[in-house]
Amino acid sequence: MSLFRRFVVLLFISIQLIAFQNCSSGFQTQTRILSDSSSNSGLSDPAMTPDSSSTATDTKLVDACLPSNKGVDYQVGSGANQLATLDLVPWGSLKAGDTVRIFYSSTPYRGHILLAAQGTANAPVRVCGVKGPNGERPIISGQNAVVRRGLVYAGDLQETRAIVLIDRLGSQDWGTAFPTYIQVDGLDIRQATASYSFTNSKGVTSTYSSFGACIWIERGANITLADNIVSDCTNGIFSRSVEIGAGIATITRDIRVAGNYIYNNGVDGYEHNLYMQSLRITYEFNRIGPSRNGGAALKDRSVGAIIRYNYIQDGSRALDLVEPEDWTETAAANYPALADTFVYGNVINKNGDLGSFIHYGGDHPGSEANFRPGKLYFYNNTIYATGSTGDYDGAMIFQLSTTKQVAEIWNNVITSPQRVRIGLRATQEVDAGWTAGGDTRLGKNYIKDIWSTVGYTYSYATNPGPISGVANIISSAAVLLDTTSFVPDAGSVLIDGSTANLDAVSAHPVLYQPVTSFTEARPTFGPIVRKVSGSAMDLGAIER
């Protein structure tokens, strides 16, 4: 081969490697990144950067659980020179670039994880699971867990909150301490309710709080929770933001929840699989299974929420999107540009007897002025509604609180088994002076008959909120998709049926679709690129 030809070949290979490296970064880091200008960067809050992950082309969810080579590599396992138990890890002294690698064992690890460190964008603090030979995740159990002796929590209550807690240390300054760039991935985290006990940092047996979580984010920015199994806790994952005089230090923000299997959490209807209250949060590629005892699949009190490419099953509500509760003034005064909520590319498979599917607005009558403002953009989702089939039964899809709330709804598939009635809108009680029922704006959608603009359970009442675009609805008696994979039927009106996105969501194109084939014992999640094969994208979340 001539020198010139060798040069050309080497140049081509170099270009391909650079392109691959650029593409492979999208799903390995936090969806949105705050500037990292100093060791106290977590306390600043620059303007939101563009949603970089919306145009990523990588199909990998997280990197392998390997040392970062930028900090200490702590190994937990039964091998030589490894730490045998979680309480031997120096959780209170982790620093940027440190990695805690927990190796798979057939026996659960029984301990707690406290993350208070400040990582950086280039050197995050990571706790990850090294999976077993068949993809098994290491199990972290709260039952009979042993906390590292002398680990300084920010109060006795915080120690009872969770198995994994992201918070300041009790020895750190209350007004400024703030964990940053934390990633927890590849673990099976379970068993933290008031019925379980553990040995606390003082060596005393204690029980878990009646309101806690498997993973609790008390403080923090640029937090990634990915590729975990989360079950059998009061809440599965909980994040908190409060106005208690410390400014932005007590607002959790820039959270990515990606590719997790979260199910069977909750004690009663006030706990949920996901219960989040943060600034800028993205939920993507998750499998959210049935909750326990009446909780929601995903309850969100955030500002700047993106919900995409998830498979969501049952719950009192699939999506309960309501007002910021504990940080109302901060949210309203500082982040009006983030008032809109984006929900796209999800499969929702839910029993309508359990409650409405999408609740948008608020849940505290008397505080309607603080209800979630802005628009709900709901597009290219697939809803499969099961439930009872009586004349006054049915599935209630959208529940918009007041006419302050607006929903733009297009390119969706809303279908059901035979005789399950679909009510497009449900009302809710609001105080005098407010009009119940939001502003519903319909683009092109497929809705299987039998359907009505008002929920059937509430058919004796009217929904006074405005509705437009009813003529755009396509309807027939057919389900038009496979009820396991949710792939549209060949030749149906769903094929190539999508219309163009509204200009308002140009930053949120539909690029992926959720995983519908599922192995419960060892679930795997990777972004599935949505490949459009025809003249346009199919209606719904899944491309044929």
GUDREN-214036 format. One record per residue: residue in one letter; x, y, z of N, C-alpha, C in turn. Coordinates in steps of 0.1 Angstrom, whole numbers, plus 2048, in hexadecimal, padded with zeros to 3 digits. Each point is the difference from the previous one (the first is absolute). Example, Ala and Ser with C-alpha at 12.3 -4.5 7.8 and 13.67 -1.06 7.14 Angstrom:
2
A8847C784E7F780C80080980C800 S7FC80B7F980980B8007F880B808 
% end
This chain:
544
M8097F48007F780C80080980C800 S7FD80A7F880880C7FF7FE80880C L80A80980380080980B7F3809800 F7FC8047F47F58097FF7F37F9804 R7FF7F37FB7F47F88037FF7FD80F R80C7FD8068017FE80F7FB80C807 F80580C7FC7FC80C8067F1802800 V7FA7FD7F47F18027FF7F97F7809 V8047F38007FA7F680980080480F L80C80480480280480E7F880D803 L7FF8097F77F880C8027F17FC801 F7FB7F77F87F27FC8017FD7F980D I80A7F88057FE7F980D7FF80A80B S80980A80080180A80A7F3808801 I7FA8037F47F48088007F57F7806 Q7FF7F37FD7F67F88058017FF80F L80C7FE8058027FF80F7FC80D807 I80380B7FA7FC80D8067F1801800 A7F97FC7F57F28018007F97F680A F8067F48017FB7F780A80180580E Q80C80680480280680D7F680B803 N7FD8087F67F780B8027F27FB802 C7FC7F57F97F37FB8017FE7F980D S80B7FA8057FE7F780C7FF80780D S80080D80080080880C7F2803805 G7F67FF7F87F38068037F97FA80B F8017F28027F87FA80B8097FC80C Q80D8048008087FC80B80180B80A T7FB80C7FD80180B8097F2806803 Q80080980A7F38068037FA8077F5 T7F27FF7FE7F98077F580380E7FF R80080880B80480E80080B80280A I8098097FD80C80180880180F804 L80280280D80380D80580F8037FF S80480C7FF80E8047FF8087FB80C D80C7FC7FE8087FA80A80C80A802 S7FE80B80680A80A80080980080D S7FB7F980A80780080D7FB7F4808 S8077FE80C7FC7F58097F2803805 N7FB80C8007F38038057F68037F4 S8037F97F57F88037F47F17FC802 G7FE7F68097F27FC8027F780B805 L80680A8067F780B8057FD80A7F6 S8058007F47FC8097F67F57FA7F8 D7F98087F87F67FA7F87FF8087F3 P8097FD7F78018077F37F37FD7F8 A7FE8087F57F47FE7F88017F27FA M7F47FA7FE8007F27FB8067FF7F3 T8097F67FE8067FD7F37F67F97F7 P8027FF7F37F77F97F78007F1804 D7F57FA7FD7FE7F28048087F77F7 S80D7FE8038097FA7F77FD7F27FD S7F97F980A7FD7F27FD7F57FD7F6 S7F980B7FD7F57FE7F68057FD7F2 T80C8037FE8067FD7F280B7F6801 A8027F980B80A7F68017FD7F47F7 T80B7F97FC7FE7F57F78057F3806 D80580080C8067F48067F47F7804 T8037F38007F67F68048057F980D K8088068088057FA80C7FB80980C L7FB7F980A7FA80780B80A80580A V8097F880480B80480980D7F87FC D80B80680480D7F97FE8017F4809 A8097F77FD8037F480980580680D C7FE7F880B80480380D80F7FE802 L80780A7FC80F80080180580C807 P80C7FF80580680C80780280B7F6 S7FE80D80580180B7F880F8047FD N8097FB80880E8047FF80280F804 K7F680680680180E8057FF80180F G7FF7F58067FE80080F8037F2805 V7FB7FD80C8027F48077F67F67FB D8047F37FD7F87F57FC7FD7F880D Y7F48018067FC7F880B7F97F47FB Q8047F48037F97F47FC7FA7F980C V7F37FC7FE7F87F980A7FD7F27FB G8047F68077FE7F37FB8077F6809 S8017F37FB8067F680880E7FC7FB G8058087F780E7FD7FA80B805809 A80C7FC7FC80C80580880180F7FF N80380680B80280E8017F38087FE Q7F57FA8007F38077FE7FA80280E L7F780A8017F980380D7F47F6800 A7FF7F980B7F57F68017F2805801 T7FF80C8067F280580380080F7FD L7F48057FE7FE80E7FD80480A80B D7FF7FB80C80480980B80F803801 L8087F97F880E80280080480B7F6 V7F78047F880380B7F680080D807 P80A8097FF80080D8067F780A7FA W7F37FE8017F68087F980280F803 G80480480B80180E80480C8077FA S8097F97FA80C8067FB8027FE7F1 L7F67FC7F98017FE7F180380E7FA K8078007F580480C7F97FD7FE7F1 A80280B7F87FE8007F28087F57F9 G7FA7F87F78077F67F98007F2807 D7FC80080D8007F38077F57F77FA T8037F38007F67F67FC7FE7F580A V7F47FD8047FE7F58097F97F57F7 R8077F57FE7FC7F57F87FB7F5809 I7F47FC7FE7FA7F68097FE7F37F7 F8077F68038017F47F77F47F6804 Y7FA7FA7F67F57F78028037F5809 S7F77FD8098017F58097F27FA801 S7FF7F38027F37F98017FA80480E T8078058097FB80580D7FF80F7FF P7F48058057FF80F7FF80A807809 Y80480C7FC8078098097F6807809 R80380180C7F680680A80780D806 G7FD80B7FA80780C8057F980D7FA H80580B8047FB80D7FB80B8077F8 I7FC8097F78098087F87FC80F802 L80A8088057FE80E80180A8077F7 L7FA8097F78088067F67FF80F802 A80B80680580080F80380B8077F8 A8087F97F880B8067F97FD8097F5 Q80A8087FC7FE8097F48097FA7F5 G7FA7F97F78077FC7F480080C7F6 T8067FD7F47FF80A7F67FB7FA7F3 A7FE8077F67FB7FB7F380A7F67FA N80D80280280A7F77FA8047F580A A7FD80280D8037F680A7F57FF80A P7F57F97FC7F57FE8098037F680B V7F880080A8017F680B7F67F57FC R8057F47FE7F77F57FB8007F4809 V7F47FB8027FD7F48077F97F77F6 C8077F47FD7FA7F87F58017F1803 G7F87F97FA8007F18028077F97F5 V8097F78038077F77F77F77F47FF K7F97FE7F57F67F57FF8067F27FF G7F77F78048047F28008017FA7F2 P8037F37FF8027FA7F37F48007F7 N7F48018057F48017F87F980D801 G80780A8037FB80E8017F980380D E8037F880B7F980380D80780C806 R7F780980580580B8078037FD80F P80A8068068027FE80E7F4805808 I7FB7F980A7F480480880580880C I7FA80B80280380980C7F3800808 S8007F980B7F47FE80880080980D G7F58068037FF80880C7FC7F780C Q7FB7F47FE7FD7F880B80C7FB807 N80180280D80C7FD80880D8067FB A7FF80C7FA80B8077FB80980580B V80C8027FE80980580A80780D7FA V7FE80B80780580D7FC80E802805 R8098067F880D80380480080780E R8077FB80980180580E80680E7FF G7F980A80680680E8017FD8087F4 L7F97FA7F67FC8087F47F780B804 V80380D7FD7F980B8057F48057F7 Y7F47FB8037F58057F87FB80D805 A7F88077F87FB80D8047F37FE808 G8017F980B7F57FE8097FC7F1800 D7FA7FC80B7FC7F28027F57FC7F6 L7F78097FD7F67FD7F68057FD7F2 Q80B8077FC8057FE7F38067F27FF E8057FB80B8067F27FF7F57F67FE T7F48038047F57F67FE7F98027F3 R8048097F87F88037F48017F67F5 A80D7FB7FE8027F87F480C7F7801 I8017F77F680C7F87FF80B8087F9 V7FD8077F58098097FA7FB80F802 L8088078077FD80E80380A80A7FA I7FC8097F880880B7FB7FD80D807 D80A8048087FE80B80A80D805805 R80080B80680C8058078037F780C L80C8018058047FA80D7FB80980B G7FD7FA80B7FC80880C80B80A804 S80D7FD7FD80B80880480380B7F6 Q7F98017F580180A7F57F780C803 D80480B7FA7F880C8027F27FF7FA W7F68038087F27FE7FC7FC8097F4 G80680C7FF7FC8097F68077FF7F3 T80B7F87FF8077FF7F48037F27FB A8017F78098047F27FC7F67FA7F5 F8057FB7F67F77FC7F58077F57F7 P7FC7F48008067F67F77FE8037F2 T80A7FD7F77FF8027F28067F47F8 Y7FA7FF7F48057F57F78027F3807 I7F57FA8037FF7F38067F97F77F7 Q8057F37FE7F97F67F87FF7F3808 V7F47FA8007FE7F38067F97F87F5 D8077F47FD7FB7F87F58037F1802 G7F87F87FA8027F28007FE7F880C L7F78058097FD7FA80D7F27FB801 D7FD7F78097F37FB8037FE80580F I7F880A8027FE80780D7F27FD805 R7FF7FA80C7F37FC8057FF80080F Q7F47FF8057FC7FD80E80480C809 A7F880B80080180A8097F2806803 T7F87FA8097F48058058007FF80F A7F680580780080080E8007F2806 S7FD7F67F88007F280580E7FA800 Y80A8077FB80E7FB7FF80880880B S80B7FA80580880680980F7FF7FC F80880880680F8017FC80880480D T80D7FF7FF80880580B80680D7FB N7FE80A80880380E7FC80F803802 S80480C7FE80E80480180580180E K7F77FF80A8047FF80E8007F2805 G7FD7F77F78007F28047F37FB807 V7F58087FE7F37FE8067F67FB7F6 T7F87F68037F67FC7F77F580A7FE S7FC8037F37F780A7FD7F77FB7F5 T7F48077FE7F77FC7F580080C7F7 Y7FB7FD7F480080A7F57F480A803 S80180C7FB7F680A8017F37FB7F9 S7F58058047F37FC7FA7FF8077F2 F80880A7FE8018077F380E8017FB G8047F77F880E8007FB8007FA7F2 A80C7FA7FC8017FB7F280C7F7800 C8007F87F580D7F87FD80B80A7FE I7FE80A7F780980B7FD7FA80D803 W8068088097FB80D80480B80B7FC I7FC80A7F880880B7FD7FC80C808 E80780380B7FD80B80880680D7FB R80C7FF7FB80780B7FA8087FB7F4 G8028087F68097FC7F67FD8057F2 A80A8017F87FE8047F28087F67F7 N7FB7FF7F48067F77F68027F2806 I7F47FA8037FF7F38067FA7F67F5 T8077F57FE7FC7F67F67FD7F3808 L7F47FB7FE7FB7F38057FD7F77F4 A8077F67FD7FF7F97F48027F1802 D7F87F87F88027F27FF7FE7F880D N7F88068097FE7F980D7F27F9801 I7FF7F78097F37FB8047FD80580D V7F48068027FC80780C7F27FA805 S8007FA80C7F37FA8047FF7FF80F D7F37FE8047FD7FC80E80580B80A C7FD80D7FD80380B8097F3808801 T80180A8097F48098017FE8077F3 N8098097FC8018057F280C7F97FA G7FF7FE7F380B7FA7F980C80A800 I7FE80B7F980A80B7FF7F980D804 F8068088097FA80C80480B80B7FF S7FC80C7FB80880B8007F980C807 R8078098077FA80A80880680E7FC S7F780A80080480E7FF7F880880A V8078088087F880780A80680F801 E7F780880580480E80280180280F I80D7FE80580280180F80C809803 G80280A7F780980B80380F7FD7FC A8027F67F880E7FD7FB8018037F1 G7F68067FA8008047F28007F37F7 I8098017F68007F57F68067F3806 A80780180C8067F48067F67F5803 T7F38048027F67F68047F77FD7F4 I8048037F47F87FD7F48087F57F9 T7FB7F47FF8067F67F87FE8037F1 R80A7FD7F87FE8047F28097F87F7 D7FC8007F38077F97F58027F2804 I7F47F98007FF7F28037FD7F87F4 R8077F57FE7FD7F67F57FD7F3806 V7F47FB7FD7FB7F28057FE7F87F3 A8097F67FE8017FA7F28027F1801 G7F77F97F98027F27FE7FF7F880D N7F88048097FE7F880D7F37F87FF Y7FF7F68087F47F88027FB80380E I7F58078027FB80680C7F27FA802 Y7FE7F980B7F37F98017FD7FC80F N7F47FE8037FC7FA80D80580980C N7FF80D7FE80380980B7F3807805 G80080580C7F48068067FB7F880C V7FA8088097F97FA80C7F18037FF D7FD80C7FC7F28037FE80080A7F4 G7F58077FD7FF8087F580980D800 Y80780280B80980C80180E7FE7FC E8047F37FD80D7FD7FC7FF7FA7F2 H80B8017F88007FD7F280D7F97FB N7FF7FB7F580D7FA7FA80A80B7FE L7FC80B7FB80880C7FE7F980C806 Y8068078097FA80D80580B80A801 M8008097F680B8097FD7FB80F801 Q8098088057FE80E80180D8077FE S8038037F380E8057FD7FF80B7F5 L80B8067FE80180A7F58077F97F4 R7FA7FF7F58057F97F48037F2803 I7F77F77FB8017F28027FB7F97F4 T8087F57FC7FC7F87F47FF7F2805 Y7F47FA7FC7FD7F28028007F97F2 E8097F67FE8007FA7F38057F2800 F7FA7F87F78037F27FF7FD7F780C N7F88058097FD7F880C7F47F67FE R8007F68087F47F78017FB80380E I7F48068007F980380D7F57F6802 G8017F78087F77F58027F580480A P7F77F78037F580380980580580E S7FA80A80580380480E7F87F880A R80280280C7FA7F880B7F6809808 N7F47FB8027F68068097FC80E7FC G7FE8027F37F980C7FC80980C7FC G80D7FE7FF80980B7FC8008027F1 A80680C7FC8018037F280D7F97FA A8007FE7F380C7FC7FA80B80A801 L7FC80D7FC80A80B8007F880C805 K80480580B7FB80D80580B80A800 D7FD80B7FA80A80A7FD7FC80E804 R8078078097FE80E80380B8097FC S8067FC7F480C8077FC7FD80C7F6 V80A8077FD80080B7F680A7FC7F5 G7FB7FF7F48097FC7F58017F17FE A7F57F98008007F28007FE7FB7F1 I8087F67FD8007F97F37FD7F1803 I7F67FA7FA7FC7F28038007F97F2 R8097F87FD8017FA7F28057F2800 Y7FB7F87F78047F37FD7FF7F680B N7F68028097FE7F780B7F57F67FE Y8007F58067F57F68007FA80280E I7F48048017F980380D7F47F7802 Q7FF7F980B7F57F78027F980380D D7F38027FE7F680180C80480C809 G7FD7FE80D80080C8097F3807801 S7FE80680C7F380880180080A7F4 R80B8067FD8018087F480E7FC7FA A8007FF7F380D7FD7F980980C802 L7FB80C7FD80880C8027F780A808 D80580480B7FA80980980980D801 L7FD8097F780980C7FE7F980C807 V80580480B7F980A80880A80B805 E7FB80980880780C80480C7FD809 P80A8097FE80B80080A7FA80280E E8037F88097F980180D80880780B D80D7FD80080880680B80A80A7FB W7FF8047F480980B7FA7F88087F6 T7F48038047F78077F780680E7FB E80480880A80580D7FD80C8007F7 T80A7F880380C7FF7F97FD7FB7F1 A7F77F67FF7FD7FB7F37F980B7F7 A7F78078067F880A7F880880C7FD A80980580980780C7FE80C7FF7F7 N8067F480080D7FF7F98007F87F3 Y7F57F77FE8017F77F57F38007F7 P7FB80B7FD7F48007F88027FB7F2 A80C8007FB8037FB7F28007F1800 L8007F980C7FF7F28007F27FB804 A7F68087FE7F37FC8057FA7F57F8 D8047FD7F37FA7F67F88067F2804 T7F77F67FD8047F28037FF7F87F3 F80A7F87FD8017F87F47FE7F2803 V7F67F97FA7FE7F28017FF7FA7F2 Y8097F87FC8007FA7F38077F37FF G7FB7F87F78067F37FD7FF7F580B N7F58018087FE7F780B7F57F67FC V8017F48067F57F68007FA80080E I7F38038017F97FF80D7F57F57FF N8027F68087F77F48007FA80080E K7F38048017FB80280E7F17FC800 N7FD7FC80C7F27FD8047F980D803 G7F68037F97F880D8027F880080D D7FE7F48067F87FF80C80880680C L80D8017FE80980580B80080F801 G7FC8077F680180F8008038057F2 S80080E7FF8038067F380F7FD7FC F8028017F380D7FD7FB80A80C801 I7FD80C7FC80980B8017F980B807 H80580480C7FA80B80880A80B7FF Y7FB80C7FC80980B7FE7FA80D806 G80780580A7FC80C80680380180F G7F87FB80980380180E7F67F7808 D8047FD80C7F87F78097FD80680D H80280D8027FC80680D7F680B7FD P7F37FD8017F680B7FE80280B80A G7FF80C7FB80380C80880D8067FC S8087F97F980D8067FB8017FF7F1 E7F48027F97FF8007F280A8097F9 A80280C80680980A7FA80F7FA7FE N8037F680880D7FA7FF8007F37F8 F7F57FC7FA8007F47F880A8017F5 R8037F57FB80B7FF7F67FC8087F4 P80880A7FC7FC8097F58067FA7F3 G7FE8087F68067FC7F37F87F57F9 K8057FB7F57FA7F67F88057F2802 L7F77F67FF8047F27FF8017FD7F1 Y80B7FD7FB8027FB7F38007F1800 F7F67F97FA7FE7F28017FF7FA7F2 Y80B7FA7FB7FF7FB7F28087F37FE N7FC7F97F68057F37FC8027F780C N7F57FF8087FF7F680B7F67F67FC T8017F48057F67F57FE7FA7FD80E I7F38018017F87FD80C7F87F47FD Y8017F68097F87F47FF7F87FF80D A7F38037FF7F780280C7F87F3802 T8027FA80B7F87F48047F680580B G7F87F78057F680380A7F37FA7FF S7F68058087F37FB7FF7F88057F4 T7F57F97FD7F98027F37F2804802 G7FB80480C7F38048027FC80E7F9 D7F48037FF7FC80C7F980580D807 Y8037FF80D80580C80780F7FE804 D8067F67FB80E7FD8038098057F4 G80C8008028098037F580D807805 A8098027F680D80580380080F7FD M80480880B80080F7FE80F8047FE I8028067F480E8027FC80680C805 F7FB80C7FD80680D8047F880680B Q80680580B7FA80780B80780D802 L7FC80A7F980680D8017F880880B S8088068097F980580C7F780C7FD T80680B7FA7F880C7FE8038057F2 T7F980A7FB8038067F380D807800 K80780180B80E8058008097F67F9 Q7FC7F38008097F67FA7FB7FD7F1 V80A7FF7F87FE7FE7F18077F37FC A7FA7F87F88067F37FB7FF8007F1 E80C7FF7FA8017FE7F18027F17FE I7F77FA7F98007F17FF7FF7FC7F1 W80A7F97FB8007FC7F28097F47FE N7FD7F97F58087F47FC8007F480A N7F58008088007F580A7F67F57FB V8027F48067F67F57FF7FA7FD80D I7F38018017F97FD80D7F67F57FC T8037F48057F87F57FC7FD7F780C S7F87F67FE7FB7F880C7FA7F37FA P7FE7F68097F97F47FC7F28037FD Q7F97F77FA7F28017FD7F880480C R7F780A7FF7F680480980680980C V80D80280080580980A7FE80E7FB R7F98088077FD80E7FB80B809803 I80280A7F880B8098017FA80E802 G80280680B7FC80E80380D8097FF L7FF8097F680C8087FE80480980B R7F580680780380A80A7F87FC80D A80780280B7F97FF80D80280E807 T7F680380880180D8088057FD80E Q80380A8088037FF80E7FA80C807 E7FF7FE80D7FB80B80880A80B802 V7FB80D7FE80980B8037F880A807 D80780A8067F980A8087F880A7F7 A7F68068077F880A7F980A80B7FA G7FC8057F480980A7FA8097FA7F5 W8017F28008087F97F67F67F77F8 T8037FF7F47F97F77F78067F37FE A7F97F58048067F37FF8017FC7F2 G80A7F87FD8027FB7F28098097F8 G80B7FA7FB8098097F97FD8027F1 D8098077F97FE8037F28077F47F8 T7F87F87FA8047F47F98018037F1 R80B7FF7FA8028037F28057F47F8 L7F87FB7F78027F37FA8058027F2 G80B7F97FD8057FE7F27FB7F37FB K8077FA7F77FD7F37FB8037F580A N7F77F88048027F58097F67F57FC Y8047F38037F77F57FF7FA7FD80D I7F37FF8017F97FC80D7F67F57FC K8027F58067F67F57FD7F2803806 D7F67FC7F87F38028067FF7F580B I7F880280A7F680A80280780B808 W7FF80D7FC80680B8077F780C801 S8048088097F880D80280A80B805 T7FC80C7FD80880B80580080280F V7F77F98077FF80180E8017F2806 G8077FE80B8017F38067F37F9803 Y7FF7F47FE7F37F98027FC7FF80E T80A7FF8097FD7FF80F7F980D804 Y80380B7F97FB80D8037F58047F5 S7FA7F77FA7F78037F57F4808805 Y7FD80080D7F480780580480F801 A80D8047FF80480D8018078057F3 T80180D7FF8078057F480E804804 N8098017F680D80580280180D7F9 P80080B8087FE80D7FA80C8067F9 G80C7F980180B8057FA7FF8007F0 P8068097F97FF8007F18077F47FA I7FB7FB7F58077F67F87FF8047F1 S80A7FE7F98018037F28067F57F8 G7FE7FF7F38067F67F87FA7F2800 V7F47FF8057F97F28017FF7FA7F2 A7FF8097F67FE7FB7F280D7F97FB N80B80280780D7FA7FB8017F2805 I7F77FB8098017F38057FD7F57F5 I8087F68007FD7F47F77FB7F580A S7F57F97FC7FB7F68097FA7F57F9 S8017F48067FA7F47FA7FE7F680B A7FA7F57FD7FE7F580A80C7F7802 A80A8027F980C7F780180A80580A V8077F780680B80380980C8067F8 L8037FA7F580A8047F680F7FF804 L8027F880B80E7FD8038017F3808 D80C7FB8018037F480880080480F T7F87FA8087FF80580E80B7FB809 T80A7FA7FB80C7FC80880C8097FC S8028017F380B8087FB7FC80E7FD F7F38027FE7FA80D7FC8058057F2 V8047F77F88048037F27F38017F8 P7FE80B7F87F48027F87FE7F57F6 D7F37FD7FE7FD7F67F68048057F2 A8047F67F88048037F27F48057F9 G80280B7F87F58057F87F6808807 S80180280D7F780880880280F7FE V7F680880580180F7FE80B805809 L8067F880980B80480980D8027F8 I8017F87F580D8007F980180D7F8 D80C80680280480D7FA7F680B803 G7F97FF80B7F580980380380D807 S80D80180580380C80880180C7F8 T7FC80B80680180D7FA80D807806 A80480B7FA80C8078047FE80580E N80C80080880080680D7FC80F800 L7FB80580B7FE80E80180E806802 D80180D7FB80C80780180580180F A7F780080980380280E8087F4805 V8007F47FA8077F580580B7FC7F7 S8058097F880B7FD7F680D7FB807 A80280480D80B7FB8077FE7F2806 H7F47FA7FE7FD7F38067FA7F77F5 P8097FD7F67FB7F67F67FF7F2806 V7F77F87F97FF7F280480B7F87F9 L80A7FC80780B7F97FA8017F1805 Y7FA7FC80B8017F38057F27FA804 Q8007F48047F37FA8058037F780B P7F67FD8098037F980C8027F17FD V8067F980A8027F17FF7F27FA805 T7FB7F87F87F37F98048027F1803 S80B7FA7FA8037F280480880180D F7FD7F780980580280E8027F3807 T80C7FF8078037F580980180680E E7F67FC8087FF80680D80C7FE809 A8057F480080B7FD80980D8077FD R8038027F380C8077FC7FC8097F4 P7F980B8037FC8097F580C8077FA T7FF8027F380A8087F97F980B7F9 F80780C8007FA80C7FA80B8067F8 G7FD8037F38098087F87F88087F7 P80480C7FE7F88087F67FE7FA7F3 I7F47FE7FC7FD7FA7F37FD80B7F6 V8088027F67FE80A7F67F47FE7F8 R7F780A7FF7F47FE7F98038037F1 K7FF7F57F88038017F27F38017F8 V7FE80C7FA7F48037F88027F97F2 S7F87F77FD8017F87F37F88057F5 G7F58088037F78057F580280F7FE S7F58057FB80080E7FD7FF80A80C A7FC7FA80B7FF80880C8017F680C M80180680C8007F780C7F27FB803 D8007F38057F37FB8037FA80780C L7F38008027F980580C8047F780C G80280780B8037F880C80F800803 A8037F880A80E7FF8058097F67F9 I7FA7F77F98087F57FA7FF8007F1 E80B7FF7F98008007F18007F27FC R7F87FD7F57FF7F37FB80C7FD7F7 
% end
